[in-house]
Amino acid sequence: MTRQRWSSRTVFILAAVGSAVGLGNLWRFPYLVGKYGGGAFLIPYLIALVLIGVPLLILELAVGQKMQQGVIGSYQKLNPSCGGLGLLALISSFIIVSYYAVVMAWSLIYLFASFGVQWSGNAESYFYQEVLQISDSVNSLGGINKSVLVALLIIWILVYFCIRQGTKSVGRVVRYTVPLPVILLGALLLRAVTLPGFIDGWAMYLTPDWRALLNPEVWTAAFSQIFYTLSLAFGIMITYGSYKDYDDDIAKNAWITALLNSGTSLFAGFVVFGVLGYMAGETGTSLTELAASGPGLAFVVFPEALSLMPLSGLFSLLFFLMLLLLGIDSAFSLAEAVNAAVVDRYQQLPITKVSIIVCCAAAIAGVIYTTRAGLYLLDIVDHFITSYNLLLVGICQSILVGWLYGAEKMRRYINQVSDWQVGKWWNLAVKYFVPLVLVTLLVAQLSQDLKISYEGYPAWALAIGWVIAIIPFVVFLLLLIINQSQKKA
């Protein structure tokens, strides 16, 4: 069977950028800048981009393009015993997309609620009581929230139509869903600079507090942000790389994708801090407090700020349309990584049928997050998946390529097909620096979780997170041991 192909290099870049640019660019990056020294945070962020982000992105694109397989098949070609690592990545991707789509469902609800700005007057109460109908604690599921469930089904219908023809349908979609959010961000930026107080927000965003660079937590946050924002260790970039021709450019495409992703984050920061500066003046709340609101920035703080503006309905509509478009690209890229692995294994199945199966399965898996305790469960699962599963995949794939397959061997292939040559620094990054940094992040997170119960959740709830983190990794280890035993036999 002929492998799917991107219709052009531009479409590939759009797809890769669309996967990388998501909600984290809009709320997590500005939040980290506000929390960790303003403009000073950009120094460790850019260092992390060069030392961790780009080397791993080059690695994943090269693996997919050279092996011409999805994540499981690519790892098996690198080393016959390591197919289980691909399974670990895909299990993680499947779990993530099951709850990520629920966040998109919230965005869809807000999009319709923008007509009339229904949260006006009490954005916090609207989000928690009207949209989520949240229960008192994780101990009380409280039944299904029907409005979120309906919105979730709509999201999965949209995702299905995005991936049902593989690269053909994805290519058509990303031509609009990637540039349009940037245009909408531009419109919101123009509105922000007309608001009183916007300059105060920008001052906080850009003014560096150099003392922050002495705080190890700042560097940890910067390296974590780069790792997650580029869609690394999900299997996405390996899958997208496998849809390119064997002799297509790798290094230049990786740098363009990484720089466009980081550029979008920096651009979003001007919008977010400009609006927060206005809101701080209108409500008497400190900028630091507003910037530190984390995920609540997208569904509580920003909506409240929008409700205070003239033409609040119009700009609310633009904001949540942008949020939906940013999220939908990331969501369908996660689903596409799973699709590719299934099609590689069962080539007789048409892509449309595989897409239906994957979307239905993920939609069913996401129903638990539409309960009134859904936010708590989502928070727990997201914490353990991103803190452990993805870091483990990143560490293992660095060892696999850097040591077992050979970093120099892969670098020679990259330079053979790339306009921009990759120096031997890449070998050092893949073999030493990347695994060292990711192990440090993993150990730091494990130490913290063993000392303090995450967010004070009860033991039974945290046990769900530990199971999700441990079992897929144990499956990978068992498959590795079985394969090694069969080779010796």
Summary of the structure (lengths in Angstrom):
residues: 489
radius of gyration: 21.8
end to end distance: 32.9
largest distance: 73.9
contacts: 1799
relative contact order: 0.19
helix: 80%
strand: 1%
